[in-house]
Amino acid sequence: MNDKRQFCAICAWRENCAKKFCVPDGGARCPDFTRDISLRGESDTAEQTKQEE
């Protein structure tokens, strides 16, 4: 997963967003986008696996 991508599905505000899926560029540059830290990226998962071993 590319951490640079901005989609409503990975935005911390997705549950309460009034702009959901209506930003003209498909949400790629939504001014309110904030990555949901509860969703881990592939690099985070790989680091955790190394620490557990």
C-alpha distance matrix in Angstrom:
0.0 3.8 6.2 8.9 8.4 11.1 11.7 14.5 12.6 10.9 14.2 16.7 19.4 18.3 21.2 23.9 22.8 25.5 23.5 20.8 19.8 22.9 21.8 23.0 19.9 17.8 16.7 15.0 17.6 18.9 21.3 20.8 17.0 16.2 13.0 13.8 14.1 14.6 11.0 9.5 6.3 6.2 8.9 10.8 11.1 12.2 14.7 16.0 16.7 18.6 20.6 21.6 23.0
3.8 0.0 3.8 5.4 5.9 9.2 10.9 14.2 13.3 11.2 13.7 16.4 19.1 18.4 21.7 23.8 22.3 24.9 22.5 20.4 19.3 21.9 20.2 21.2 17.9 16.4 15.1 12.7 15.0 16.7 18.9 19.0 15.3 14.8 12.0 13.8 14.3 15.7 12.4 11.1 7.7 8.3 9.7 11.9 13.2 14.0 15.9 17.8 18.8 20.2 22.1 23.6 25.0
6.2 3.8 0.0 3.8 5.6 8.1 10.4 13.2 12.6 9.6 11.5 13.7 16.6 16.6 19.9 21.8 20.4 23.3 21.2 19.3 18.9 21.4 19.5 21.0 18.0 16.6 14.5 12.3 13.8 15.1 16.7 16.4 12.7 11.6 8.7 10.9 11.1 13.2 10.5 9.4 6.6 8.7 9.2 10.5 12.6 14.0 15.0 16.7 18.5 19.8 21.1 22.9 24.7
8.9 5.4 3.8 0.0 3.8 6.5 9.8 13.0 13.4 10.8 11.9 14.5 16.8 16.9 20.5 21.9 19.9 22.4 19.8 18.5 17.7 19.7 17.3 18.5 15.2 14.6 12.4 9.6 10.8 12.7 14.3 14.8 11.4 11.2 9.5 12.5 13.4 15.9 13.5 12.9 10.4 12.3 12.6 14.1 16.4 17.5 18.4 20.3 22.2 23.3 24.5 26.5 28.3
8.4 5.9 5.6 3.8 0.0 3.8 6.4 10.0 10.5 8.8 10.2 13.5 15.3 14.7 18.3 19.9 17.7 19.9 17.2 15.5 14.4 16.6 14.5 15.7 12.5 11.2 9.4 7.0 9.2 11.0 13.4 13.8 10.4 11.0 9.5 12.2 14.0 15.9 13.2 13.4 11.2 13.2 14.5 15.8 17.5 19.1 20.4 21.9 23.6 25.1 26.5 28.0 29.9
11.1 9.2 8.1 6.5 3.8 0.0 3.8 6.9 8.4 7.0 7.3 10.8 12.0 11.4 15.2 16.4 14.0 16.2 13.6 12.0 11.3 13.4 11.5 13.3 10.7 9.1 6.4 5.2 7.1 7.7 10.4 10.5 7.1 8.5 7.8 10.6 13.2 15.1 12.9 14.1 12.9 15.5 16.9 17.5 19.2 21.3 22.4 23.5 25.5 27.3 28.2 29.6 31.8
11.7 10.9 10.4 9.8 6.4 3.8 0.0 3.8 5.3 5.6 6.5 10.3 10.9 9.2 12.8 14.5 12.2 14.3 11.9 9.4 8.6 11.5 10.5 12.7 10.6 7.9 5.9 6.6 9.1 8.8 12.0 11.3 8.3 9.9 9.1 10.7 13.8 14.9 12.5 14.4 13.7 16.3 18.4 18.7 19.8 22.3 23.7 24.3 26.0 28.3 29.2 30.2 32.5
14.5 14.2 13.2 13.0 10.0 6.9 3.8 0.0 3.8 5.5 5.1 8.4 8.1 5.7 9.2 10.9 8.8 11.1 9.3 6.4 6.8 10.0 10.0 13.0 12.0 8.9 6.8 9.0 10.8 9.1 11.9 10.3 8.0 9.6 9.4 10.1 13.7 14.3 12.6 15.3 15.5 18.4 20.6 20.3 21.3 24.1 25.4 25.5 27.4 29.9 30.5 31.2 33.8
12.6 13.3 12.6 13.4 10.5 8.4 5.3 3.8 0.0 3.8 5.8 8.6 9.4 6.6 9.3 12.1 11.1 13.8 12.6 9.4 9.7 13.3 13.6 16.4 15.1 11.8 10.1 11.7 13.9 12.6 15.3 13.4 10.6 11.0 9.6 9.1 12.4 12.1 10.0 12.8 13.3 16.0 18.6 18.1 18.5 21.6 23.1 22.9 24.5 27.3 27.9 28.3 30.9
10.9 11.2 9.6 10.8 8.8 7.0 5.6 5.5 3.8 0.0 3.8 6.5 8.7 7.5 10.5 13.0 12.1 15.3 14.1 11.6 12.2 15.4 15.0 17.7 16.0 13.3 10.8 11.5 13.2 12.1 14.2 12.3 8.9 8.3 6.0 5.9 8.9 9.4 7.2 9.9 10.4 13.6 15.7 15.0 15.9 19.0 20.1 20.0 22.0 24.6 25.0 25.7 28.4
14.2 13.7 11.5 11.9 10.2 7.3 6.5 5.1 5.8 3.8 0.0 3.8 5.4 5.4 8.8 10.3 9.3 12.6 11.7 9.8 11.4 14.0 13.3 16.5 15.4 13.1 9.9 11.1 11.8 9.8 11.3 8.8 5.8 5.4 4.9 5.3 9.0 10.2 9.3 12.2 13.1 16.6 18.1 17.1 18.6 21.7 22.3 22.2 24.6 27.0 27.1 28.0 30.8
16.7 16.4 13.7 14.5 13.5 10.8 10.3 8.4 8.6 6.5 3.8 0.0 3.8 5.7 7.8 9.0 9.3 13.0 13.1 11.7 14.1 16.5 16.0 19.5 18.7 16.5 13.3 14.6 14.7 12.3 12.8 9.5 7.5 5.5 5.5 4.1 7.5 8.5 9.2 12.4 14.2 17.9 19.1 17.4 19.0 22.3 22.4 21.9 24.6 26.9 26.5 27.3 30.5
19.4 19.1 16.6 16.8 15.3 12.0 10.9 8.1 9.4 8.7 5.4 3.8 0.0 3.8 5.6 5.6 5.6 9.3 9.9 9.1 12.2 14.1 14.0 17.7 17.7 15.6 12.4 14.6 14.3 11.2 11.6 8.0 7.4 7.1 8.6 7.9 11.3 12.1 12.7 16.1 17.7 21.3 22.7 21.1 22.6 25.9 26.2 25.6 28.3 30.7 30.3 31.0 34.2
18.3 18.4 16.6 16.9 14.7 11.4 9.2 5.7 6.6 7.5 5.4 5.7 3.8 0.0 3.8 5.6 5.2 8.7 9.0 6.9 9.7 12.2 12.9 16.6 16.5 13.8 11.3 13.9 14.5 11.7 13.2 10.1 8.9 9.4 9.9 9.0 12.7 12.7 12.6 16.1 17.5 20.8 22.8 21.5 22.5 25.8 26.6 26.0 28.3 30.9 30.9 31.3 34.3
21.2 21.7 19.9 20.5 18.3 15.2 12.8 9.2 9.3 10.5 8.8 7.8 5.6 3.8 0.0 3.8 5.9 9.0 10.7 8.9 12.0 14.4 15.7 19.4 19.8 17.0 14.8 17.6 18.2 15.1 16.2 12.9 12.3 12.4 12.9 11.1 14.4 13.7 14.2 17.9 19.9 23.2 25.2 23.5 24.2 27.8 28.5 27.4 29.6 32.5 32.2 32.3 35.5
23.9 23.8 21.8 21.9 19.9 16.4 14.5 10.9 12.1 13.0 10.3 9.0 5.6 5.6 3.8 0.0 3.8 6.5 9.1 8.7 12.4 13.8 15.0 18.8 19.7 17.4 15.1 18.1 17.9 14.4 14.9 11.5 12.1 12.6 14.1 13.0 16.2 16.2 17.0 20.6 22.5 26.0 27.7 26.0 27.1 30.6 31.0 30.1 32.6 35.3 34.8 35.1 38.4
22.8 22.3 20.4 19.9 17.7 14.0 12.2 8.8 11.1 12.1 9.3 9.3 5.6 5.2 5.9 3.8 0.0 3.8 5.4 5.5 9.3 10.3 11.2 15.0 16.1 14.0 11.7 14.9 14.6 11.0 11.8 8.9 9.8 11.4 13.4 13.2 16.8 17.3 17.5 20.9 22.2 25.6 27.4 26.1 27.4 30.7 31.3 30.8 33.2 35.8 35.6 36.2 39.3
25.5 24.9 23.3 22.4 19.9 16.2 14.3 11.1 13.8 15.3 12.6 13.0 9.3 8.7 9.0 6.5 3.8 0.0 3.8 5.7 9.0 8.7 10.3 13.8 15.8 14.1 12.4 15.9 15.4 11.9 12.6 10.5 12.2 14.4 16.7 16.9 20.5 21.1 21.1 24.5 25.6 28.9 30.7 29.7 30.9 34.1 34.8 34.5 36.8 39.4 39.3 39.9 42.9
23.5 22.5 21.2 19.8 17.2 13.6 11.9 9.3 12.6 14.1 11.7 13.1 9.9 9.0 10.7 9.1 5.4 3.8 0.0 3.8 6.2 5.4 6.5 10.1 11.9 10.5 8.9 12.5 12.1 8.8 10.3 9.1 10.4 13.4 15.6 16.5 20.3 21.2 20.7 23.8 24.2 27.4 29.2 28.6 30.0 33.0 33.8 33.8 36.1 38.5 38.7 39.5 42.4
20.8 20.4 19.3 18.5 15.5 12.0 9.4 6.4 9.4 11.6 9.8 11.7 9.1 6.9 8.9 8.7 5.5 5.7 3.8 0.0 3.8 5.5 7.3 10.8 11.8 9.3 8.0 11.7 12.4 9.6 11.9 10.4 10.4 13.0 14.3 14.9 18.7 19.2 18.2 21.3 21.8 24.9 27.0 26.5 27.5 30.5 31.6 31.5 33.5 36.1 36.5 37.1 39.8
19.8 19.3 18.9 17.7 14.4 11.3 8.6 6.8 9.7 12.2 11.4 14.1 12.2 9.7 12.0 12.4 9.3 9.0 6.2 3.8 0.0 3.8 5.8 8.4 9.2 6.2 6.4 10.1 11.6 9.7 12.9 12.4 11.8 14.7 15.6 16.6 20.3 20.9 19.3 22.0 21.9 24.6 26.9 26.9 27.8 30.5 32.0 32.2 33.9 36.4 37.2 37.8 40.3
22.9 21.9 21.4 19.7 16.6 13.4 11.5 10.0 13.3 15.4 14.0 16.5 14.1 12.2 14.4 13.8 10.3 8.7 5.4 5.5 3.8 0.0 3.8 6.1 8.4 6.8 7.4 10.9 11.5 9.6 12.3 12.5 12.9 16.3 17.9 19.3 23.0 23.9 22.5 25.2 25.1 27.8 29.8 29.9 31.1 33.7 35.0 35.4 37.2 39.6 40.3 41.1 43.7
21.8 20.2 19.5 17.3 14.5 11.5 10.5 10.0 13.6 15.0 13.3 16.0 14.0 12.9 15.7 15.0 11.2 10.3 6.5 7.3 5.8 3.8 0.0 3.9 5.6 5.4 5.1 8.1 8.1 6.5 9.4 10.4 10.9 14.6 16.4 18.5 22.0 23.5 22.1 24.4 23.9 26.6 28.3 28.6 30.2 32.6 33.7 34.4 36.4 38.5 39.2 40.3 42.8
23.0 21.2 21.0 18.5 15.7 13.3 12.7 13.0 16.4 17.7 16.5 19.5 17.7 16.6 19.4 18.8 15.0 13.8 10.1 10.8 8.4 6.1 3.9 0.0 3.8 5.5 7.1 8.9 9.0 9.0 11.7 13.6 14.0 17.7 19.3 21.6 25.0 26.6 24.9 26.9 25.9 28.3 30.0 30.7 32.2 34.4 35.7 36.7 38.5 40.4 41.4 42.7 44.9
19.9 17.9 18.0 15.2 12.5 10.7 10.6 12.0 15.1 16.0 15.4 18.7 17.7 16.5 19.8 19.7 16.1 15.8 11.9 11.8 9.2 8.4 5.6 3.8 0.0 3.8 5.5 5.8 6.9 8.2 11.4 13.6 13.0 16.4 17.6 20.2 23.3 25.0 23.0 24.6 23.2 25.4 27.0 28.0 29.5 31.4 32.8 34.0 35.7 37.5 38.7 40.1 42.1
17.8 16.4 16.6 14.6 11.2 9.1 7.9 8.9 11.8 13.3 13.1 16.5 15.6 13.8 17.0 17.4 14.0 14.1 10.5 9.3 6.2 6.8 5.4 5.5 3.8 0.0 3.8 5.6 8.0 8.4 12.1 13.2 12.0 15.2 15.9 18.0 21.3 22.6 20.4 22.2 21.1 23.3 25.3 26.1 27.3 29.4 31.0 31.9 33.5 35.6 36.8 37.8 39.9
16.7 15.1 14.5 12.4 9.4 6.4 5.9 6.8 10.1 10.8 9.9 13.3 12.4 11.3 14.8 15.1 11.7 12.4 8.9 8.0 6.4 7.4 5.1 7.1 5.5 3.8 0.0 3.8 5.4 5.0 8.8 9.6 8.2 11.5 12.5 14.8 18.1 19.7 17.9 19.8 19.0 21.6 23.3 23.8 25.3 27.6 28.8 29.6 31.5 33.5 34.4 35.6 38.0
15.0 12.7 12.3 9.6 7.0 5.2 6.6 9.0 11.7 11.5 11.1 14.6 14.6 13.9 17.6 18.1 14.9 15.9 12.5 11.7 10.1 10.9 8.1 8.9 5.8 5.6 3.8 0.0 3.8 6.0 9.3 10.9 8.9 11.8 12.3 15.2 18.1 20.1 17.9 19.2 17.7 20.1 21.4 22.4 24.1 26.0 27.2 28.5 30.3 32.0 33.1 34.6 36.6
17.6 15.0 13.8 10.8 9.2 7.1 9.1 10.8 13.9 13.2 11.8 14.7 14.3 14.5 18.2 17.9 14.6 15.4 12.1 12.4 11.6 11.5 8.1 9.0 6.9 8.0 5.4 3.8 0.0 3.8 6.2 8.7 7.7 10.9 12.4 15.7 18.4 20.9 19.3 20.7 19.5 22.1 22.9 23.6 25.8 27.7 28.4 29.8 32.0 33.4 34.2 36.0 38.2
18.9 16.7 15.1 12.7 11.0 7.7 8.8 9.1 12.6 12.1 9.8 12.3 11.2 11.7 15.1 14.4 11.0 11.9 8.8 9.6 9.7 9.6 6.5 9.0 8.2 8.4 5.0 6.0 3.8 0.0 3.8 5.4 5.4 9.1 11.4 14.2 17.3 19.5 18.5 20.4 19.9 22.9 23.9 24.1 26.2 28.5 29.1 30.0 32.3 34.1 34.5 36.1 38.6
21.3 18.9 16.7 14.3 13.4 10.4 12.0 11.9 15.3 14.2 11.3 12.8 11.6 13.2 16.2 14.9 11.8 12.6 10.3 11.9 12.9 12.3 9.4 11.7 11.4 12.1 8.8 9.3 6.2 3.8 0.0 3.8 5.7 8.8 12.0 14.8 17.6 20.2 19.8 21.7 21.4 24.7 25.2 25.0 27.5 29.8 29.9 30.8 33.5 35.0 35.2 36.9 39.6
20.8 19.0 16.4 14.8 13.8 10.5 11.3 10.3 13.4 12.3 8.8 9.5 8.0 10.1 12.9 11.5 8.9 10.5 9.1 10.4 12.4 12.5 10.4 13.6 13.6 13.2 9.6 10.9 8.7 5.4 3.8 0.0 3.8 6.4 9.9 12.1 15.0 17.4 17.4 19.8 20.1 23.6 24.3 23.6 26.0 28.6 28.6 29.1 31.9 33.6 33.5 35.0 37.9
17.0 15.3 12.7 11.4 10.4 7.1 8.3 8.0 10.6 8.9 5.8 7.5 7.4 8.9 12.3 12.1 9.8 12.2 10.4 10.4 11.8 12.9 10.9 14.0 13.0 12.0 8.2 8.9 7.7 5.4 5.7 3.8 0.0 3.8 6.6 9.2 12.2 14.6 14.2 16.3 16.4 19.9 20.7 20.1 22.4 24.9 25.1 25.7 28.4 30.2 30.2 31.7 34.5
16.2 14.8 11.6 11.2 11.0 8.5 9.9 9.6 11.0 8.3 5.4 5.5 7.1 9.4 12.4 12.6 11.4 14.4 13.4 13.0 14.7 16.3 14.6 17.7 16.4 15.2 11.5 11.8 10.9 9.1 8.8 6.4 3.8 0.0 3.8 6.3 8.8 11.6 11.7 13.7 14.3 18.0 18.4 17.4 19.8 22.5 22.3 22.7 25.6 27.3 27.1 28.6 31.5
13.0 12.0 8.7 9.5 9.5 7.8 9.1 9.4 9.6 6.0 4.9 5.5 8.6 9.9 12.9 14.1 13.4 16.7 15.6 14.3 15.6 17.9 16.4 19.3 17.6 15.9 12.5 12.3 12.4 11.4 12.0 9.9 6.6 3.8 0.0 3.8 6.0 8.8 8.2 10.0 10.6 14.3 14.9 13.8 16.1 18.8 18.9 19.2 22.0 23.8 23.7 25.1 28.0
13.8 13.8 10.9 12.5 12.2 10.6 10.7 10.1 9.1 5.9 5.3 4.1 7.9 9.0 11.1 13.0 13.2 16.9 16.5 14.9 16.6 19.3 18.5 21.6 20.2 18.0 14.8 15.2 15.7 14.2 14.8 12.1 9.2 6.3 3.8 0.0 3.8 5.4 5.8 8.5 10.4 14.2 15.1 13.3 15.0 18.2 18.3 17.9 20.6 22.9 22.5 23.4 26.5
14.1 14.3 11.1 13.4 14.0 13.2 13.8 13.7 12.4 8.9 9.0 7.5 11.3 12.7 14.4 16.2 16.8 20.5 20.3 18.7 20.3 23.0 22.0 25.0 23.3 21.3 18.1 18.1 18.4 17.3 17.6 15.0 12.2 8.8 6.0 3.8 0.0 3.8 5.3 6.8 9.2 12.8 13.1 10.6 12.7 15.8 15.3 14.7 17.9 19.9 19.1 20.3 23.5
14.6 15.7 13.2 15.9 15.9 15.1 14.9 14.3 12.1 9.4 10.2 8.5 12.1 12.7 13.7 16.2 17.3 21.1 21.2 19.2 20.9 23.9 23.5 26.6 25.0 22.6 19.7 20.1 20.9 19.5 20.2 17.4 14.6 11.6 8.8 5.4 3.8 0.0 3.8 6.3 9.7 12.9 13.9 11.0 12.0 15.6 15.5 14.1 16.8 19.4 18.6 19.0 22.4
11.0 12.4 10.5 13.5 13.2 12.9 12.5 12.6 10.0 7.2 9.3 9.2 12.7 12.6 14.2 17.0 17.5 21.1 20.7 18.2 19.3 22.5 22.1 24.9 23.0 20.4 17.9 17.9 19.3 18.5 19.8 17.4 14.2 11.7 8.2 5.8 5.3 3.8 0.0 3.8 6.7 9.9 11.6 9.5 10.1 13.7 14.4 13.5 15.7 18.4 18.4 18.9 21.8
9.5 11.1 9.4 12.9 13.4 14.1 14.4 15.3 12.8 9.9 12.2 12.4 16.1 16.1 17.9 20.6 20.9 24.5 23.8 21.3 22.0 25.2 24.4 26.9 24.6 22.2 19.8 19.2 20.7 20.4 21.7 19.8 16.3 13.7 10.0 8.5 6.8 6.3 3.8 0.0 3.8 6.7 8.0 5.8 6.5 10.0 10.7 10.2 12.4 14.9 15.2 15.9 18.6
6.3 7.7 6.6 10.4 11.2 12.9 13.7 15.5 13.3 10.4 13.1 14.2 17.7 17.5 19.9 22.5 22.2 25.6 24.2 21.8 21.9 25.1 23.9 25.9 23.2 21.1 19.0 17.7 19.5 19.9 21.4 20.1 16.4 14.3 10.6 10.4 9.2 9.7 6.7 3.8 0.0 3.8 5.5 5.3 6.4 8.8 10.1 10.9 12.6 14.6 15.7 16.9 19.0
6.2 8.3 8.7 12.3 13.2 15.5 16.3 18.4 16.0 13.6 16.6 17.9 21.3 20.8 23.2 26.0 25.6 28.9 27.4 24.9 24.6 27.8 26.6 28.3 25.4 23.3 21.6 20.1 22.1 22.9 24.7 23.6 19.9 18.0 14.3 14.2 12.8 12.9 9.9 6.7 3.8 0.0 3.8 5.4 5.1 6.1 8.7 9.9 10.6 12.5 14.4 15.5 16.9
8.9 9.7 9.2 12.6 14.5 16.9 18.4 20.6 18.6 15.7 18.1 19.1 22.7 22.8 25.2 27.7 27.4 30.7 29.2 27.0 26.9 29.8 28.3 30.0 27.0 25.3 23.3 21.4 22.9 23.9 25.2 24.3 20.7 18.4 14.9 15.1 13.1 13.9 11.6 8.0 5.5 3.8 0.0 3.8 5.4 5.1 6.2 8.6 9.9 10.7 12.5 14.4 15.7
10.8 11.9 10.5 14.1 15.8 17.5 18.7 20.3 18.1 15.0 17.1 17.4 21.1 21.5 23.5 26.0 26.1 29.7 28.6 26.5 26.9 29.9 28.6 30.7 28.0 26.1 23.8 22.4 23.6 24.1 25.0 23.6 20.1 17.4 13.8 13.3 10.6 11.0 9.5 5.8 5.3 5.4 3.8 0.0 3.8 5.5 5.2 6.2 8.7 10.1 10.7 12.5 14.6
11.1 13.2 12.6 16.4 17.5 19.2 19.8 21.3 18.5 15.9 18.6 19.0 22.6 22.5 24.2 27.1 27.4 30.9 30.0 27.5 27.8 31.1 30.2 32.2 29.5 27.3 25.3 24.1 25.8 26.2 27.5 26.0 22.4 19.8 16.1 15.0 12.7 12.0 10.1 6.5 6.4 5.1 5.4 3.8 0.0 3.8 5.5 5.2 6.2 8.8 10.0 10.7 12.7
12.2 14.0 14.0 17.5 19.1 21.3 22.3 24.1 21.6 19.0 21.7 22.3 25.9 25.8 27.8 30.6 30.7 34.1 33.0 30.5 30.5 33.7 32.6 34.4 31.4 29.4 27.6 26.0 27.7 28.5 29.8 28.6 24.9 22.5 18.8 18.2 15.8 15.6 13.7 10.0 8.8 6.1 5.1 5.5 3.8 0.0 3.8 5.5 5.2 6.4 8.8 10.1 11.0
14.7 15.9 15.0 18.4 20.4 22.4 23.7 25.4 23.1 20.1 22.3 22.4 26.2 26.6 28.5 31.0 31.3 34.8 33.8 31.6 32.0 35.0 33.7 35.7 32.8 31.0 28.8 27.2 28.4 29.1 29.9 28.6 25.1 22.3 18.9 18.3 15.3 15.5 14.4 10.7 10.1 8.7 6.2 5.2 5.5 3.8 0.0 3.8 5.4 5.2 6.3 8.8 10.2
16.0 17.8 16.7 20.3 21.9 23.5 24.3 25.5 22.9 20.0 22.2 21.9 25.6 26.0 27.4 30.1 30.8 34.5 33.8 31.5 32.2 35.4 34.4 36.7 34.0 31.9 29.6 28.5 29.8 30.0 30.8 29.1 25.7 22.7 19.2 17.9 14.7 14.1 13.5 10.2 10.9 9.9 8.6 6.2 5.2 5.5 3.8 0.0 3.8 5.4 5.1 6.2 8.8
16.7 18.8 18.5 22.2 23.6 25.5 26.0 27.4 24.5 22.0 24.6 24.6 28.3 28.3 29.6 32.6 33.2 36.8 36.1 33.5 33.9 37.2 36.4 38.5 35.7 33.5 31.5 30.3 32.0 32.3 33.5 31.9 28.4 25.6 22.0 20.6 17.9 16.8 15.7 12.4 12.6 10.6 9.9 8.7 6.2 5.2 5.4 3.8 0.0 3.8 5.5 5.2 6.5
18.6 20.2 19.8 23.3 25.1 27.3 28.3 29.9 27.3 24.6 27.0 26.9 30.7 30.9 32.5 35.3 35.8 39.4 38.5 36.1 36.4 39.6 38.5 40.4 37.5 35.6 33.5 32.0 33.4 34.1 35.0 33.6 30.2 27.3 23.8 22.9 19.9 19.4 18.4 14.9 14.6 12.5 10.7 10.1 8.8 6.4 5.2 5.4 3.8 0.0 3.8 5.5 5.3
20.6 22.1 21.1 24.5 26.5 28.2 29.2 30.5 27.9 25.0 27.1 26.5 30.3 30.9 32.2 34.8 35.6 39.3 38.7 36.5 37.2 40.3 39.2 41.4 38.7 36.8 34.4 33.1 34.2 34.5 35.2 33.5 30.2 27.1 23.7 22.5 19.1 18.6 18.4 15.2 15.7 14.4 12.5 10.7 10.0 8.8 6.3 5.1 5.5 3.8 0.0 3.8 5.5
21.6 23.6 22.9 26.5 28.0 29.6 30.2 31.2 28.3 25.7 28.0 27.3 31.0 31.3 32.3 35.1 36.2 39.9 39.5 37.1 37.8 41.1 40.3 42.7 40.1 37.8 35.6 34.6 36.0 36.1 36.9 35.0 31.7 28.6 25.1 23.4 20.3 19.0 18.9 15.9 16.9 15.5 14.4 12.5 10.7 10.1 8.8 6.2 5.2 5.5 3.8 0.0 3.8
23.0 25.0 24.7 28.3 29.9 31.8 32.5 33.8 30.9 28.4 30.8 30.5 34.2 34.3 35.5 38.4 39.3 42.9 42.4 39.8 40.3 43.7 42.8 44.9 42.1 39.9 38.0 36.6 38.2 38.6 39.6 37.9 34.5 31.5 28.0 26.5 23.5 22.4 21.8 18.6 19.0 16.9 15.7 14.6 12.7 11.0 10.2 8.8 6.5 5.3 5.5 3.8 0.0
